[in-house]
Amino acid sequence: MVLGLLLKAINIYSVLLIIYVLMSWVPSTRETSIGRLLGKVCEPYLDFFRRFIPPIGMIDISPIVALIALNLIANGLVNVFYMVR
């Protein structure tokens, strides 16, 4: 039950990150109320990765690494759950 809830939350957050990154392709969308809300939710997590991963040219790959990290966390939670169970 708790694991399912955590995995669902990670999945929803991943989708929010993808939407936020796609919104960066149209800069005016980040100025909308939804864009500002997503910025408040996504930027703290993305900023953590931006501190360690510099952009390559004009391409910021930190969102890709952030999504991979979320995926690894989800997989780790599943593995720990089945090891304990």
PDB file with SEQRES, HELIX, SHEET and CRYST1 records, atoms N, CA, C and O in Angstrom:
SEQRES   1 A   85  MET VAL LEU GLY LEU LEU LEU LYS ALA ILE ASN ILE TYR          
SEQRES   2 A   85  SER VAL LEU LEU ILE ILE TYR VAL LEU MET SER TRP VAL          
SEQRES   3 A   85  PRO SER THR ARG GLU THR SER ILE GLY ARG LEU LEU GLY          
SEQRES   4 A   85  LYS VAL CYS GLU PRO TYR LEU ASP PHE PHE ARG ARG PHE          
SEQRES   5 A   85  ILE PRO PRO ILE GLY MET ILE ASP ILE SER PRO ILE VAL          
SEQRES   6 A   85  ALA LEU ILE ALA LEU ASN LEU ILE ALA ASN GLY LEU VAL          
SEQRES   7 A   85  ASN VAL PHE TYR MET VAL ARG                                  
HELIX    1 AA1 VAL A    2  MET A   23  1                                  22    
HELIX    2 AA2 PRO A   27  GLU A   31  5                                   5    
HELIX    3 AA3 SER A   33  ARG A   50  1                                  18    
HELIX    4 AA4 SER A   62  VAL A   84  1                                  23    
CRYST1    1.000    1.000    1.000  90.00  90.00  90.00 P 1           1          
ATOM      1  N   MET A   1       0.824  -1.198   0.000  1.00  0.00           N  
ATOM      2  CA  MET A   1       0.000   0.000   0.000  1.00  0.00           C  
ATOM      3  C   MET A   1       0.867   1.261   0.000  1.00  0.00           C  
ATOM      4  O   MET A   1       0.696   2.130  -0.855  1.00  0.00           O  
ATOM      5  N   VAL A   2       1.796   1.363   0.956  1.00  0.00           N  
ATOM      6  CA  VAL A   2       2.664   2.532   1.048  1.00  0.00           C  
ATOM      7  C   VAL A   2       3.597   2.580  -0.163  1.00  0.00           C  
ATOM      8  O   VAL A   2       3.837   3.646  -0.730  1.00  0.00           O  
ATOM      9  N   LEU A   3       4.120   1.416  -0.551  1.00  0.00           N  
ATOM     10  CA  LEU A   3       5.014   1.368  -1.709  1.00  0.00           C  
ATOM     11  C   LEU A   3       4.284   1.831  -2.969  1.00  0.00           C  
ATOM     12  O   LEU A   3       4.832   2.597  -3.762  1.00  0.00           O  
ATOM     13  N   GLY A   4       3.066   1.372  -3.146  1.00  0.00           N  
ATOM     14  CA  GLY A   4       2.282   1.784  -4.306  1.00  0.00           C  
ATOM     15  C   GLY A   4       2.045   3.286  -4.326  1.00  0.00           C  
ATOM     16  O   GLY A   4       2.098   3.921  -5.379  1.00  0.00           O  
ATOM     17  N   LEU A   5       1.786   3.841  -3.159  1.00  0.00           N  
ATOM     18  CA  LEU A   5       1.575   5.283  -3.052  1.00  0.00           C  
ATOM     19  C   LEU A   5       2.853   6.057  -3.378  1.00  0.00           C  
ATOM     20  O   LEU A   5       2.811   7.063  -4.086  1.00  0.00           O  
ATOM     21  N   LEU A   6       3.989   5.581  -2.859  1.00  0.00           N  
ATOM     22  CA  LEU A   6       5.274   6.234  -3.158  1.00  0.00           C  
ATOM     23  C   LEU A   6       5.608   6.149  -4.645  1.00  0.00           C  
ATOM     24  O   LEU A   6       6.061   7.124  -5.245  1.00  0.00           O  
ATOM     25  N   LEU A   7       5.382   4.985  -5.229  1.00  0.00           N  
ATOM     26  CA  LEU A   7       5.671   4.822  -6.658  1.00  0.00           C  
ATOM     27  C   LEU A   7       4.759   5.700  -7.507  1.00  0.00           C  
ATOM     28  O   LEU A   7       5.193   6.262  -8.512  1.00  0.00           O  
ATOM     29  N   LYS A   8       3.509   5.815  -7.108  1.00  0.00           N  
ATOM     30  CA  LYS A   8       2.572   6.687  -7.836  1.00  0.00           C  
ATOM     31  C   LYS A   8       3.018   8.145  -7.734  1.00  0.00           C  
ATOM     32  O   LYS A   8       2.960   8.883  -8.717  1.00  0.00           O  
ATOM     33  N   ALA A   9       3.465   8.563  -6.537  1.00  0.00           N  
ATOM     34  CA  ALA A   9       3.938   9.940  -6.346  1.00  0.00           C  
ATOM     35  C   ALA A   9       5.173  10.208  -7.199  1.00  0.00           C  
ATOM     36  O   ALA A   9       5.294  11.276  -7.800  1.00  0.00           O  
ATOM     37  N   ILE A  10       6.092   9.242  -7.254  1.00  0.00           N  
ATOM     38  CA  ILE A  10       7.293   9.402  -8.082  1.00  0.00           C  
ATOM     39  C   ILE A  10       6.902   9.484  -9.552  1.00  0.00           C  
ATOM     40  O   ILE A  10       7.471  10.277 -10.303  1.00  0.00           O  
ATOM     41  N   ASN A  11       5.944   8.678  -9.962  1.00  0.00           N  
ATOM     42  CA  ASN A  11       5.488   8.693 -11.353  1.00  0.00           C  
ATOM     43  C   ASN A  11       4.854  10.043 -11.704  1.00  0.00           C  
ATOM     44  O   ASN A  11       5.126  10.600 -12.767  1.00  0.00           O  
ATOM     45  N   ILE A  12       4.023  10.557 -10.822  1.00  0.00           N  
ATOM     46  CA  ILE A  12       3.379  11.853 -11.062  1.00  0.00           C  
ATOM     47  C   ILE A  12       4.425  12.961 -11.112  1.00  0.00           C  
ATOM     48  O   ILE A  12       4.353  13.846 -11.964  1.00  0.00           O  
ATOM     49  N   TYR A  13       5.399  12.916 -10.202  1.00  0.00           N  
ATOM     50  CA  TYR A  13       6.449  13.935 -10.190  1.00  0.00           C  
ATOM     51  C   TYR A  13       7.285  13.864 -11.471  1.00  0.00           C  
ATOM     52  O   TYR A  13       7.698  14.895 -12.002  1.00  0.00           O  
ATOM     53  N   SER A  14       7.530  12.656 -11.964  1.00  0.00           N  
ATOM     54  CA  SER A  14       8.271  12.504 -13.222  1.00  0.00           C  
ATOM     55  C   SER A  14       7.518  13.148 -14.372  1.00  0.00           C  
ATOM     56  O   SER A  14       8.116  13.817 -15.215  1.00  0.00           O  
ATOM     57  N   VAL A  15       6.221  12.950 -14.408  1.00  0.00           N  
ATOM     58  CA  VAL A  15       5.404  13.556 -15.462  1.00  0.00           C  
ATOM     59  C   VAL A  15       5.431  15.084 -15.340  1.00  0.00           C  
ATOM     60  O   VAL A  15       5.521  15.786 -16.347  1.00  0.00           O  
ATOM     61  N   LEU A  16       5.353  15.594 -14.113  1.00  0.00           N  
ATOM     62  CA  LEU A  16       5.426  17.040 -13.918  1.00  0.00           C  
ATOM     63  C   LEU A  16       6.770  17.596 -14.395  1.00  0.00           C  
ATOM     64  O   LEU A  16       6.823  18.667 -15.000  1.00  0.00           O  
ATOM     65  N   LEU A  17       7.850  16.868 -14.121  1.00  0.00           N  
ATOM     66  CA  LEU A  17       9.170  17.298 -14.594  1.00  0.00           C  
ATOM     67  C   LEU A  17       9.220  17.331 -16.115  1.00  0.00           C  
ATOM     68  O   LEU A  17       9.745  18.279 -16.700  1.00  0.00           O  
ATOM     69  N   ILE A  18       8.682  16.313 -16.750  1.00  0.00           N  
ATOM     70  CA  ILE A  18       8.688  16.263 -18.220  1.00  0.00           C  
ATOM     71  C   ILE A  18       7.883  17.429 -18.789  1.00  0.00           C  
ATOM     72  O   ILE A  18       8.316  18.081 -19.739  1.00  0.00           O  
ATOM     73  N   ILE A  19       6.723  17.688 -18.214  1.00  0.00           N  
ATOM     74  CA  ILE A  19       5.903  18.815 -18.684  1.00  0.00           C  
ATOM     75  C   ILE A  19       6.662  20.123 -18.501  1.00  0.00           C  
ATOM     76  O   ILE A  19       6.657  20.976 -19.389  1.00  0.00           O  
ATOM     77  N   TYR A  20       7.312  20.284 -17.355  1.00  0.00           N  
ATOM     78  CA  TYR A  20       8.053  21.522 -17.083  1.00  0.00           C  
ATOM     79  C   TYR A  20       9.199  21.704 -18.070  1.00  0.00           C  
ATOM     80  O   TYR A  20       9.435  22.811 -18.555  1.00  0.00           O  
ATOM     81  N   VAL A  21       9.903  20.633 -18.364  1.00  0.00           N  
ATOM     82  CA  VAL A  21      11.010  20.711 -19.329  1.00  0.00           C  
ATOM     83  C   VAL A  21      10.483  21.033 -20.724  1.00  0.00           C  
ATOM     84  O   VAL A  21      11.077  21.842 -21.437  1.00  0.00           O  
ATOM     85  N   LEU A  22       9.388  20.415 -21.115  1.00  0.00           N  
ATOM     86  CA  LEU A  22       8.811  20.710 -22.432  1.00  0.00           C  
ATOM     87  C   LEU A  22       8.321  22.153 -22.512  1.00  0.00           C  
ATOM     88  O   LEU A  22       8.349  22.764 -23.581  1.00  0.00           O  
ATOM     89  N   MET A  23       7.875  22.693 -21.387  1.00  0.00           N  
ATOM     90  CA  MET A  23       7.431  24.091 -21.369  1.00  0.00           C  
ATOM     91  C   MET A  23       8.587  25.049 -21.635  1.00  0.00           C  
ATOM     92  O   MET A  23       8.370  26.181 -22.067  1.00  0.00           O  
ATOM     93  N   SER A  24       9.810  24.601 -21.382  1.00  0.00           N  
ATOM     94  CA  SER A  24      10.957  25.485 -21.622  1.00  0.00           C  
ATOM     95  C   SER A  24      11.178  25.738 -23.111  1.00  0.00           C  
ATOM     96  O   SER A  24      11.869  26.687 -23.482  1.00  0.00           O  
ATOM     97  N   TRP A  25      10.605  24.908 -23.953  1.00  0.00           N  
ATOM     98  CA  TRP A  25      10.735  25.122 -25.395  1.00  0.00           C  
ATOM     99  C   TRP A  25       9.901  26.309 -25.864  1.00  0.00           C  
ATOM    100  O   TRP A  25      10.175  26.892 -26.913  1.00  0.00           O  
ATOM    101  N   VAL A  26       8.892  26.661 -25.091  1.00  0.00           N  
ATOM    102  CA  VAL A  26       8.070  27.835 -25.379  1.00  0.00           C  
ATOM    103  C   VAL A  26       8.129  28.700 -24.120  1.00  0.00           C  
ATOM    104  O   VAL A  26       7.307  28.539 -23.218  1.00  0.00           O  
ATOM    105  N   PRO A  27       9.092  29.611 -24.058  1.00  0.00           N  
ATOM    106  CA  PRO A  27       9.343  30.356 -22.815  1.00  0.00           C  
ATOM    107  C   PRO A  27       8.139  31.082 -22.232  1.00  0.00           C  
ATOM    108  O   PRO A  27       8.053  31.233 -21.014  1.00  0.00           O  
ATOM    109  N   SER A  28       7.227  31.525 -23.050  1.00  0.00           N  
ATOM    110  CA  SER A  28       6.079  32.271 -22.519  1.00  0.00           C  
ATOM    111  C   SER A  28       5.167  31.381 -21.676  1.00  0.00           C  
ATOM    112  O   SER A  28       4.391  31.895 -20.870  1.00  0.00           O  
ATOM    113  N   THR A  29       5.239  30.063 -21.840  1.00  0.00           N  
ATOM    114  CA  THR A  29       4.385  29.184 -21.055  1.00  0.00           C  
ATOM    115  C   THR A  29       4.819  29.134 -19.593  1.00  0.00           C  
ATOM    116  O   THR A  29       4.004  28.830 -18.722  1.00  0.00           O  
ATOM    117  N   ARG A  30       6.066  29.421 -19.313  1.00  0.00           N  
ATOM    118  CA  ARG A  30       6.532  29.415 -17.924  1.00  0.00           C  
ATOM    119  C   ARG A  30       6.026  30.625 -17.147  1.00  0.00           C  
ATOM    120  O   ARG A  30       6.101  30.649 -15.919  1.00  0.00           O  
ATOM    121  N   GLU A  31       5.514  31.621 -17.849  1.00  0.00           N  
ATOM    122  CA  GLU A  31       4.978  32.814 -17.192  1.00  0.00           C  
ATOM    123  C   GLU A  31       3.508  32.653 -16.837  1.00  0.00           C  
ATOM    124  O   GLU A  31       2.938  33.525 -16.181  1.00  0.00           O  
ATOM    125  N   THR A  32       2.890  31.568 -17.251  1.00  0.00           N  
ATOM    126  CA  THR A  32       1.499  31.327 -16.886  1.00  0.00           C  
ATOM    127  C   THR A  32       1.428  30.859 -15.439  1.00  0.00           C  
ATOM    128  O   THR A  32       2.456  30.553 -14.835  1.00  0.00           O  
ATOM    129  N   SER A  33       0.240  30.801 -14.886  1.00  0.00           N  
ATOM    130  CA  SER A  33       0.092  30.362 -13.495  1.00  0.00           C  
ATOM    131  C   SER A  33       0.513  28.901 -13.338  1.00  0.00           C  
ATOM    132  O   SER A  33       1.105  28.532 -12.324  1.00  0.00           O  
ATOM    133  N   ILE A  34       0.215  28.078 -14.325  1.00  0.00           N  
ATOM    134  CA  ILE A  34       0.636  26.669 -14.267  1.00  0.00           C  
ATOM    135  C   ILE A  34       2.149  26.572 -14.368  1.00  0.00           C  
ATOM    136  O   ILE A  34       2.766  25.769 -13.667  1.00  0.00           O  
ATOM    137  N   GLY A  35       2.745  27.368 -15.219  1.00  0.00           N  
ATOM    138  CA  GLY A  35       4.201  27.366 -15.360  1.00  0.00           C  
ATOM    139  C   GLY A  35       4.900  27.797 -14.075  1.00  0.00           C  
ATOM    140  O   GLY A  35       5.917  27.217 -13.693  1.00  0.00           O  
ATOM    141  N   ARG A  36       4.363  28.797 -13.420  1.00  0.00           N  
ATOM    142  CA  ARG A  36       4.947  29.247 -12.149  1.00  0.00           C  
ATOM    143  C   ARG A  36       4.786  28.186 -11.064  1.00  0.00           C  
ATOM    144  O   ARG A  36       5.697  27.960 -10.267  1.00  0.00           O  
ATOM    145  N   LEU A  37       3.629  27.541 -11.039  1.00  0.00           N  
ATOM    146  CA  LEU A  37       3.400  26.469 -10.062  1.00  0.00           C  
ATOM    147  C   LEU A  37       4.368  25.308 -10.297  1.00  0.00           C  
ATOM    148  O   LEU A  37       4.977  24.802  -9.355  1.00  0.00           O  
ATOM    149  N   LEU A  38       4.505  24.894 -11.548  1.00  0.00           N  
ATOM    150  CA  LEU A  38       5.449  23.817 -11.866  1.00  0.00           C  
ATOM    151  C   LEU A  38       6.875  24.232 -11.539  1.00  0.00           C  
ATOM    152  O   LEU A  38       7.676  23.403 -11.105  1.00  0.00           O  
ATOM    153  N   GLY A  39       7.200  25.493 -11.741  1.00  0.00           N  
ATOM    154  CA  GLY A  39       8.529  25.984 -11.391  1.00  0.00           C  
ATOM    155  C   GLY A  39       8.810  25.849  -9.909  1.00  0.00           C  
ATOM    156  O   GLY A  39       9.904  25.453  -9.508  1.00  0.00           O  
ATOM    157  N   LYS A  40       7.812  26.180  -9.094  1.00  0.00           N  
ATOM    158  CA  LYS A  40       7.981  26.058  -7.644  1.00  0.00           C  
ATOM    159  C   LYS A  40       8.141  24.608  -7.213  1.00  0.00           C  
ATOM    160  O   LYS A  40       8.835  24.319  -6.238  1.00  0.00           O  
ATOM    161  N   VAL A  41       7.501  23.699  -7.935  1.00  0.00           N  
ATOM    162  CA  VAL A  41       7.552  22.284  -7.582  1.00  0.00           C  
ATOM    163  C   VAL A  41       8.813  21.614  -8.144  1.00  0.00           C  
ATOM    164  O   VAL A  41       9.421  20.779  -7.474  1.00  0.00           O  
ATOM    165  N   CYS A  42       9.198  21.973  -9.353  1.00  0.00           N  
ATOM    166  CA  CYS A  42      10.274  21.260 -10.049  1.00  0.00           C  
ATOM    167  C   CYS A  42      11.658  21.880  -9.875  1.00  0.00           C  
ATOM    168  O   CYS A  42      12.651  21.155  -9.823  1.00  0.00           O  
ATOM    169  N   GLU A  43      11.740  23.188  -9.785  1.00  0.00           N  
ATOM    170  CA  GLU A  43      13.047  23.847  -9.747  1.00  0.00           C  
ATOM    171  C   GLU A  43      13.930  23.437  -8.565  1.00  0.00           C  
ATOM    172  O   GLU A  43      15.130  23.252  -8.763  1.00  0.00           O  
ATOM    173  N   PRO A  44      13.401  23.285  -7.347  1.00  0.00           N  
ATOM    174  CA  PRO A  44      14.302  22.873  -6.260  1.00  0.00           C  
ATOM    175  C   PRO A  44      14.994  21.535  -6.538  1.00  0.00           C  
ATOM    176  O   PRO A  44      16.180  21.375  -6.248  1.00  0.00           O  
ATOM    177  N   TYR A  45      14.260  20.588  -7.093  1.00  0.00           N  
ATOM    178  CA  TYR A  45      14.842  19.280  -7.413  1.00  0.00           C  
ATOM    179  C   TYR A  45      15.842  19.397  -8.563  1.00  0.00           C  
ATOM    180  O   TYR A  45      16.921  18.807  -8.512  1.00  0.00           O  
ATOM    181  N   LEU A  46      15.484  20.155  -9.592  1.00  0.00           N  
ATOM    182  CA  LEU A  46      16.380  20.318 -10.740  1.00  0.00           C  
ATOM    183  C   LEU A  46      17.626  21.115 -10.367  1.00  0.00           C  
ATOM    184  O   LEU A  46      18.710  20.833 -10.877  1.00  0.00           O  
ATOM    185  N   ASP A  47      17.492  22.098  -9.493  1.00  0.00           N  
ATOM    186  CA  ASP A  47      18.645  22.906  -9.075  1.00  0.00           C  
ATOM    187  C   ASP A  47      19.714  22.061  -8.400  1.00  0.00           C  
ATOM    188  O   ASP A  47      20.907  22.332  -8.542  1.00  0.00           O  
ATOM    189  N   PHE A  48      19.287  21.029  -7.660  1.00  0.00           N  
ATOM    190  CA  PHE A  48      20.245  20.125  -7.034  1.00  0.00           C  
ATOM    191  C   PHE A  48      21.163  19.514  -8.089  1.00  0.00           C  
ATOM    192  O   PHE A  48      22.375  19.447  -7.884  1.00  0.00           O  
ATOM    193  N   PHE A  49      20.615  19.076  -9.197  1.00  0.00           N  
ATOM    194  CA  PHE A  49      21.414  18.450 -10.255  1.00  0.00           C  
ATOM    195  C   PHE A  49      22.187  19.489 -11.060  1.00  0.00           C  
ATOM    196  O   PHE A  49      23.283  19.203 -11.544  1.00  0.00           O  
ATOM    197  N   ARG A  50      21.638  20.678 -11.208  1.00  0.00           N  
ATOM    198  CA  ARG A  50      22.331  21.730 -11.963  1.00  0.00           C  
ATOM    199  C   ARG A  50      23.607  22.191 -11.266  1.00  0.00           C  
ATOM    200  O   ARG A  50      24.516  22.705 -11.918  1.00  0.00           O  
ATOM    201  N   ARG A  51      23.683  22.011  -9.946  1.00  0.00           N  
ATOM    202  CA  ARG A  51      24.903  22.370  -9.220  1.00  0.00           C  
ATOM    203  C   ARG A  51      26.078  21.487  -9.626  1.00  0.00           C  
ATOM    204  O   ARG A  51      27.230  21.920  -9.589  1.00  0.00           O  
ATOM    205  N   PHE A  52      25.783  20.255 -10.010  1.00  0.00           N  
ATOM    206  CA  PHE A  52      26.844  19.292 -10.307  1.00  0.00           C  
ATOM    207  C   PHE A  52      27.039  19.025 -11.796  1.00  0.00           C  
ATOM    208  O   PHE A  52      28.108  18.575 -12.208  1.00  0.00           O  
ATOM    209  N   ILE A  53      26.027  19.297 -12.599  1.00  0.00           N  
ATOM    210  CA  ILE A  53      26.081  18.968 -14.020  1.00  0.00           C  
ATOM    211  C   ILE A  53      25.989  20.261 -14.823  1.00  0.00           C  
ATOM    212  O   ILE A  53      24.918  20.863 -14.912  1.00  0.00           O  
ATOM    213  N   PRO A  54      27.094  20.686 -15.399  1.00  0.00           N  
ATOM    214  CA  PRO A  54      27.047  21.916 -16.206  1.00  0.00           C  
ATOM    215  C   PRO A  54      26.367  21.655 -17.549  1.00  0.00           C  
ATOM    216  O   PRO A  54      26.371  20.527 -18.041  1.00  0.00           O  
ATOM    217  N   PRO A  55      25.788  22.690 -18.135  1.00  0.00           N  
ATOM    218  CA  PRO A  55      25.189  22.523 -19.467  1.00  0.00           C  
ATOM    219  C   PRO A  55      26.258  22.186 -20.504  1.00  0.00           C  
ATOM    220  O   PRO A  55      27.406  22.620 -20.405  1.00  0.00           O  
ATOM    221  N   ILE A  56      25.859  21.417 -21.478  1.00  0.00           N  
ATOM    222  CA  ILE A  56      26.746  21.089 -22.598  1.00  0.00           C  
ATOM    223  C   ILE A  56      26.332  22.013 -23.740  1.00  0.00           C  
ATOM    224  O   ILE A  56      25.295  21.810 -24.371  1.00  0.00           O  
ATOM    225  N   GLY A  57      27.144  23.016 -23.995  1.00  0.00           N  
ATOM    226  CA  GLY A  57      26.769  24.034 -24.968  1.00  0.00           C  
ATOM    227  C   GLY A  57      25.562  24.784 -24.432  1.00  0.00           C  
ATOM    228  O   GLY A  57      25.621  25.383 -23.358  1.00  0.00           O  
ATOM    229  N   MET A  58      24.471  24.751 -25.178  1.00  0.00           N  
ATOM    230  CA  MET A  58      23.239  25.390 -24.718  1.00  0.00           C  
ATOM    231  C   MET A  58      22.227  24.361 -24.219  1.00  0.00           C  
ATOM    232  O   MET A  58      21.068  24.696 -23.976  1.00  0.00           O  
ATOM    233  N   ILE A  59      22.660  23.118 -24.067  1.00  0.00           N  
ATOM    234  CA  ILE A  59      21.742  22.046 -23.681  1.00  0.00           C  
ATOM    235  C   ILE A  59      21.956  21.685 -22.220  1.00  0.00           C  
ATOM    236  O   ILE A  59      23.064  21.340 -21.807  1.00  0.00           O  
ATOM    237  N   ASP A  60      20.892  21.770 -21.451  1.00  0.00           N  
ATOM    238  CA  ASP A  60      20.915  21.419 -20.035  1.00  0.00           C  
ATOM    239  C   ASP A  60      20.467  19.957 -19.907  1.00  0.00           C  
ATOM    240  O   ASP A  60      19.302  19.634 -20.142  1.00  0.00           O  
ATOM    241  N   ILE A  61      21.396  19.089 -19.535  1.00  0.00           N  
ATOM    242  CA  ILE A  61      21.050  17.674 -19.410  1.00  0.00           C  
ATOM    243  C   ILE A  61      20.657  17.288 -17.983  1.00  0.00           C  
ATOM    244  O   ILE A  61      20.374  16.121 -17.714  1.00  0.00           O  
ATOM    245  N   SER A  62      20.639  18.249 -17.078  1.00  0.00           N  
ATOM    246  CA  SER A  62      20.287  17.930 -15.691  1.00  0.00           C  
ATOM    247  C   SER A  62      18.879  17.348 -15.547  1.00  0.00           C  
ATOM    248  O   SER A  62      18.687  16.490 -14.686  1.00  0.00           O  
ATOM    249  N   PRO A  63      17.879  17.762 -16.341  1.00  0.00           N  
ATOM    250  CA  PRO A  63      16.571  17.110 -16.209  1.00  0.00           C  
ATOM    251  C   PRO A  63      16.606  15.622 -16.569  1.00  0.00           C  
ATOM    252  O   PRO A  63      15.877  14.823 -15.982  1.00  0.00           O  
ATOM    253  N   ILE A  64      17.441  15.257 -17.520  1.00  0.00           N  
ATOM    254  CA  ILE A  64      17.561  13.848 -17.890  1.00  0.00           C  
ATOM    255  C   ILE A  64      18.137  13.059 -16.727  1.00  0.00           C  
ATOM    256  O   ILE A  64      17.643  11.984 -16.387  1.00  0.00           O  
ATOM    257  N   VAL A  65      19.185  13.603 -16.119  1.00  0.00           N  
ATOM    258  CA  VAL A  65      19.804  12.939 -14.968  1.00  0.00           C  
ATOM    259  C   VAL A  65      18.825  12.892 -13.793  1.00  0.00           C  
ATOM    260  O   VAL A  65      18.778  11.903 -13.062  1.00  0.00           O  
ATOM    261  N   ALA A  66      18.048  13.956 -13.615  1.00  0.00           N  
ATOM    262  CA  ALA A  66      17.064  13.991 -12.528  1.00  0.00           C  
ATOM    263  C   ALA A  66      15.990  12.919 -12.729  1.00  0.00           C  
ATOM    264  O   ALA A  66      15.575  12.270 -11.768  1.00  0.00           O  
ATOM    265  N   LEU A  67      15.546  12.732 -13.959  1.00  0.00           N  
ATOM    266  CA  LEU A  67      14.552  11.691 -14.243  1.00  0.00           C  
ATOM    267  C   LEU A  67      15.140  10.295 -14.055  1.00  0.00           C  
ATOM    268  O   LEU A  67      14.466   9.397 -13.550  1.00  0.00           O  
ATOM    269  N   ILE A  68      16.381  10.116 -14.456  1.00  0.00           N  
ATOM    270  CA  ILE A  68      17.050   8.821 -14.245  1.00  0.00           C  
ATOM    271  C   ILE A  68      17.174   8.545 -12.751  1.00  0.00           C  
ATOM    272  O   ILE A  68      16.974   7.415 -12.305  1.00  0.00           O  
ATOM    273  N   ALA A  69      17.506   9.578 -11.977  1.00  0.00           N  
ATOM    274  CA  ALA A  69      17.621   9.412 -10.523  1.00  0.00           C  
ATOM    275  C   ALA A  69      16.269   9.015  -9.917  1.00  0.00           C  
ATOM    276  O   ALA A  69      16.217   8.149  -9.044  1.00  0.00           O  
ATOM    277  N   LEU A  70      15.194   9.633 -10.365  1.00  0.00           N  
ATOM    278  CA  LEU A  70      13.871   9.252  -9.863  1.00  0.00           C  
ATOM    279  C   LEU A  70      13.549   7.801 -10.202  1.00  0.00           C  
ATOM    280  O   LEU A  70      12.986   7.070  -9.387  1.00  0.00           O  
ATOM    281  N   ASN A  71      13.911   7.398 -11.410  1.00  0.00           N  
ATOM    282  CA  ASN A  71      13.679   6.016 -11.825  1.00  0.00           C  
ATOM    283  C   ASN A  71      14.488   5.054 -10.960  1.00  0.00           C  
ATOM    284  O   ASN A  71      13.982   4.009 -10.552  1.00  0.00           O  
ATOM    285  N   LEU A  72      15.732   5.402 -10.684  1.00  0.00           N  
ATOM    286  CA  LEU A  72      16.567   4.552  -9.832  1.00  0.00           C  
ATOM    287  C   LEU A  72      16.019   4.478  -8.408  1.00  0.00           C  
ATOM    288  O   LEU A  72      16.061   3.419  -7.781  1.00  0.00           O  
ATOM    289  N   ILE A  73      15.511   5.583  -7.902  1.00  0.00           N  
ATOM    290  CA  ILE A  73      14.910   5.590  -6.569  1.00  0.00           C  
ATOM    291  C   ILE A  73      13.691   4.677  -6.536  1.00  0.00           C  
ATOM    292  O   ILE A  73      13.517   3.904  -5.595  1.00  0.00           O  
ATOM    293  N   ALA A  74      12.847   4.765  -7.562  1.00  0.00           N  
ATOM    294  CA  ALA A  74      11.656   3.912  -7.619  1.00  0.00           C  
ATOM    295  C   ALA A  74      12.056   2.437  -7.673  1.00  0.00           C  
ATOM    296  O   ALA A  74      11.484   1.607  -6.967  1.00  0.00           O  
ATOM    297  N   ASN A  75      13.042   2.119  -8.516  1.00  0.00           N  
ATOM    298  CA  ASN A  75      13.493   0.733  -8.609  1.00  0.00           C  
ATOM    299  C   ASN A  75      14.112   0.266  -7.297  1.00  0.00           C  
ATOM    300  O   ASN A  75      13.913  -0.879  -6.891  1.00  0.00           O  
ATOM    301  N   GLY A  76      14.851   1.134  -6.641  1.00  0.00           N  
ATOM    302  CA  GLY A  76      15.444   0.797  -5.352  1.00  0.00           C  
ATOM    303  C   GLY A  76      14.385   0.534  -4.300  1.00  0.00           C  
ATOM    304  O   GLY A  76      14.517  -0.394  -3.502  1.00  0.00           O  
ATOM    305  N   LEU A  77      13.335   1.341  -4.292  1.00  0.00           N  
ATOM    306  CA  LEU A  77      12.245   1.121  -3.342  1.00  0.00           C  
ATOM    307  C   LEU A  77      11.573  -0.235  -3.562  1.00  0.00           C  
ATOM    308  O   LEU A  77      11.260  -0.946  -2.607  1.00  0.00           O  
ATOM    309  N   VAL A  78      11.360  -0.577  -4.815  1.00  0.00           N  
ATOM    310  CA  VAL A  78      10.746  -1.872  -5.129  1.00  0.00           C  
ATOM    311  C   VAL A  78      11.661  -3.008  -4.675  1.00  0.00           C  
ATOM    312  O   VAL A  78      11.195  -3.977  -4.076  1.00  0.00           O  
ATOM    313  N   ASN A  79      12.951  -2.893  -4.955  1.00  0.00           N  
ATOM    314  CA  ASN A  79      13.892  -3.935  -4.560  1.00  0.00           C  
ATOM    315  C   ASN A  79      13.966  -4.084  -3.042  1.00  0.00           C  
ATOM    316  O   ASN A  79      13.974  -5.202  -2.527  1.00  0.00           O  
ATOM    317  N   VAL A  80      14.020  -2.970  -2.333  1.00  0.00           N  
ATOM    318  CA  VAL A  80      14.063  -3.036  -0.873  1.00  0.00           C  
ATOM    319  C   VAL A  80      12.772  -3.651  -0.331  1.00  0.00           C  
ATOM    320  O   VAL A  80      12.810  -4.442   0.611  1.00  0.00           O  
ATOM    321  N   PHE A  81      11.644  -3.293  -0.916  1.00  0.00           N  
ATOM    322  CA  PHE A  81      10.367  -3.844  -0.461  1.00  0.00           C  
ATOM    323  C   PHE A  81      10.347  -5.366  -0.603  1.00  0.00           C  
ATOM    324  O   PHE A  81       9.924  -6.078   0.308  1.00  0.00           O  
ATOM    325  N   TYR A  82      10.809  -5.856  -1.759  1.00  0.00           N  
ATOM    326  CA  TYR A  82      10.782  -7.298  -1.959  1.00  0.00           C  
ATOM    327  C   TYR A  82      11.848  -8.031  -1.171  1.00  0.00           C  
ATOM    328  O   TYR A  82      11.688  -9.213  -0.868  1.00  0.00           O  
ATOM    329  N   MET A  83      12.933  -7.353  -0.833  1.00  0.00           N  
ATOM    330  CA  MET A  83      13.955  -7.980   0.024  1.00  0.00           C  
ATOM    331  C   MET A  83      13.450  -8.108   1.457  1.00  0.00           C  
ATOM    332  O   MET A  83      13.713  -9.114   2.117  1.00  0.00           O  
ATOM    333  N   VAL A  84      12.732  -7.108   1.942  1.00  0.00           N  
ATOM    334  CA  VAL A  84      12.218  -7.108   3.302  1.00  0.00           C  
ATOM    335  C   VAL A  84      11.041  -8.065   3.428  1.00  0.00           C  
ATOM    336  O   VAL A  84      10.852  -8.696   4.468  1.00  0.00           O  
ATOM    337  N   ARG A  85      10.288  -8.165   2.413  1.00  0.00           N  
ATOM    338  CA  ARG A  85       9.081  -8.988   2.407  1.00  0.00           C  
ATOM    339  C   ARG A  85       9.393 -10.412   2.330  1.00  0.00           C  
ATOM    340  O   ARG A  85       8.486 -11.243   2.315  1.00  0.00           O  
TER     341      ARG A  85                                                      
END                                                                             
